[in-house]
Amino acid sequence: MKLDIPPGDFAGYIFDLDGTLIDTMPLHYRAWDVAMRQAGLSVALDEDFFYSLGGVPTRRVAELLAAHYGLVIDPDKMFHEKERLFGDLQKDAKLIAPTVAFAREAAKTHPMAIASGGPRKIVQRSLELAGLLPLFKAVVTADDVVHGKPSPDMFLLAAKLLGVPPERCLVFEDAAPGFKAAAAAGMQVVRVPSRLPKG
């Protein structure tokens, strides 16, 4: 996989986490599949629909999945159960080499931030397990904003914490809600394929 970096005088870089720096999306899928089956889903969770929700905060994903399948759930209970299941799988996550290589190089010269739809505890642990936490000056999570992606709030807060004007930030993202959020924040975006080839 080769990243298509747009030309520009960027002063800061903002990275989504899941599916962008760390290949956690298959693990999130497994955790959601189990959690939804416990809530009454009788078929395998639709992978395409799940991947279309990349970057959306966890409680909102629970609501959208329940609505999609016509299930009545407690979003808060579902949130905690899904994150518990994911926590058991977290150590198995692999790094997404091209994005991580770019981040390690860029961190030598530019301030960088994480902007993830996950809860802070999970995001922090993923970064620590991957050895990536020291690269980032700021970590913005779903716990820090009222409106998650596709709202621009997360990216605008990350730019503010970096001290960089939004238009001079470059975003690395893997899913449609993140692309929309970056565009709404006035930022260019590098699209990272979230579903890596098997093998």
C-alpha positions as a printed Julia matrix, in Angstrom:
199×3 Matrix{Float64}:
   0.0     0.0    0.0
   1.3     3.42  -0.99
   0.01    6.62   0.6
  -0.99    9.41  -1.76
   0.33   12.51   0.04
  -1.0    15.75  -1.49
   1.42   18.62  -2.12
   1.19   21.47   0.37
   2.95   23.36   3.12
   1.5    21.43   6.07
   2.37   22.56   9.58
   0.72   19.68  11.47
  -0.56   16.16  10.94
  -3.69   14.56  12.43
  -4.22   10.8   12.39
  -7.28    8.69  12.93
  -6.24    5.57  14.85
  -8.29    2.44  14.06
  -7.79    1.34  10.46
  -5.32    4.18   9.85
  -2.3     3.58  12.13
  -3.3     0.25  13.66
  -5.2    -2.53  11.88
  -7.77   -2.87  14.66
 -10.88   -2.76  12.49
 -11.11   -6.58  12.1
 -10.83   -6.83  15.92
 -13.53   -4.19  16.4
 -15.68   -6.14  13.93
 -15.23   -9.36  15.95
 -16.12   -7.57  19.2
 -19.22   -5.94  17.66
 -20.33   -9.26  16.12
 -20.25  -10.99  19.53
 -21.88   -8.03  21.32
 -24.69   -7.8   18.75
 -25.36  -11.55  18.87
 -25.65  -11.27  22.66
 -28.22   -8.52  22.03
 -30.31  -10.79  19.8
 -28.75  -10.59  16.31
 -29.25  -13.98  14.66
 -27.0   -13.5   11.61
 -23.36  -12.46  11.11
 -22.86   -8.71  11.4
 -22.76   -7.1    7.92
 -19.08   -6.27   7.4
 -19.68   -3.65   4.7
 -22.19   -1.79   6.87
 -19.84   -2.02   9.85
 -16.89   -0.61   7.88
 -19.06    2.27   6.6
 -19.3     3.44  10.25
 -15.52    3.75  10.76
 -14.68    6.7   13.02
 -18.2     7.06  14.43
 -18.21    7.11  18.27
 -18.95    3.72  19.86
 -22.32    4.55  21.48
 -23.57    5.97  18.17
 -22.4     2.83  16.32
 -24.46    0.77  18.79
 -27.55    2.87  17.98
 -26.98    2.67  14.21
 -26.4    -1.1   14.25
 -29.5    -1.65  16.39
 -31.59    0.52  14.04
 -30.18   -1.3   10.98
 -31.22   -4.69  12.38
 -34.42   -3.58  14.15
 -33.08   -4.47  17.61
 -33.9    -2.72  20.86
 -30.73   -2.22  22.9
 -29.32   -0.17  25.74
 -26.54    1.8   23.93
 -24.65    2.38  27.18
 -24.66   -1.3   28.14
 -23.71   -2.27  24.58
 -20.85    0.28  24.63
 -19.32   -1.25  27.77
 -19.75   -4.86  26.61
 -18.26   -4.18  23.18
 -15.27   -2.31  24.63
 -14.71   -5.15  27.14
 -14.67   -7.67  24.28
 -12.34   -5.45  22.23
 -10.01   -5.04  25.22
  -9.45   -8.8   25.22
  -8.42   -8.67  21.53
  -6.43   -5.43  21.56
  -3.01   -7.03  22.02
  -3.45   -8.84  18.66
  -3.57   -5.61  16.61
  -0.98   -5.12  13.85
   0.52   -1.79  12.76
  -0.33   -0.36   9.32
   3.26   -0.01   8.13
   3.1     2.83   5.53
   1.13    5.18   7.79
   3.25    4.38  10.86
   6.47    4.91   8.85
   5.2     8.32   7.68
   4.16    9.25  11.24
   7.53    8.3   12.73
   9.37   10.41  10.16
   6.97   13.37  10.35
   7.12   13.46  14.17
  10.77   14.57  13.92
   9.76   17.87  12.29
   6.02   18.48  12.82
   3.53   18.45  15.71
   1.04   15.6   15.39
  -2.28   14.59  16.95
  -4.61   11.6   17.14
  -8.33   12.18  16.46
 -10.19    8.95  17.19
 -13.86    8.08  17.65
 -12.92    5.6   20.38
 -13.12    6.25  24.14
  -9.93    7.71  25.71
  -9.08    4.62  27.78
  -9.13    2.32  24.72
  -7.33    4.81  22.43
  -4.59    5.42  25.02
  -4.08    1.67  25.52
  -3.9     1.01  21.75
  -1.24    3.72  21.35
   0.74    2.4   24.33
   0.61   -1.24  23.14
   1.74   -0.14  19.67
   4.55    2.05  21.07
   3.16    5.08  19.22
   2.05    7.34  22.09
   5.31    9.38  22.3
   4.86   10.54  18.68
   1.77   12.6   19.45
   1.53   16.01  21.09
  -2.25   15.68  21.47
  -4.78   12.84  21.64
  -8.42   13.74  20.93
 -11.1    11.09  21.53
 -14.88   10.75  21.56
 -14.72   11.75  25.25
 -13.44   15.23  24.33
 -16.19   16.47  21.99
 -19.99   16.6   21.92
 -20.22   15.7   18.23
 -18.03   12.94  16.77
 -17.21   12.38  13.1
 -18.62   13.29  10.55
 -18.75   16.56  12.52
 -15.45   18.52  12.22
 -15.19   19.1   16.0
 -12.55   16.44  16.66
 -10.21   17.68  13.95
 -10.71   21.34  14.87
  -9.89   20.57  18.51
  -6.79   18.61  17.45
  -5.59   21.56  15.31
  -6.19   23.95  18.23
  -4.19   21.72  20.61
  -1.35   21.57  18.07
  -1.44   25.36  17.63
  -1.81   24.94  13.86
  -4.46   26.61  11.63
  -6.92   23.96  10.35
  -6.12   24.66   6.7
  -2.45   23.81   7.35
  -3.25   20.39   8.87
  -3.19   17.17   6.85
  -5.5    14.39   8.03
  -4.92   10.63   7.65
  -8.21    8.72   7.61
  -9.69    5.4    6.5
 -13.48    5.88   6.5
 -16.19    8.1    5.04
 -17.25    9.82   8.32
 -13.62   10.9    8.8
 -13.3    12.13   5.2
 -16.44   14.24   5.7
 -15.19   15.56   9.04
 -11.83   16.58   7.55
 -13.53   18.35   4.63
 -15.88   20.17   7.03
 -12.82   21.27   9.05
 -11.21   22.7    5.9
  -8.43   20.1    5.92
  -6.95   17.98   3.14
  -7.05   14.23   3.7
  -4.95   11.17   2.89
  -7.2     8.15   2.38
  -5.8     5.01   4.0
  -7.49    1.77   2.79
  -9.05    0.33   5.97
  -9.61   -3.19   4.71
  -6.1    -4.46   4.14
  -5.58   -7.41   1.8
  -5.71  -10.73   3.65
  -2.41  -12.48   4.24
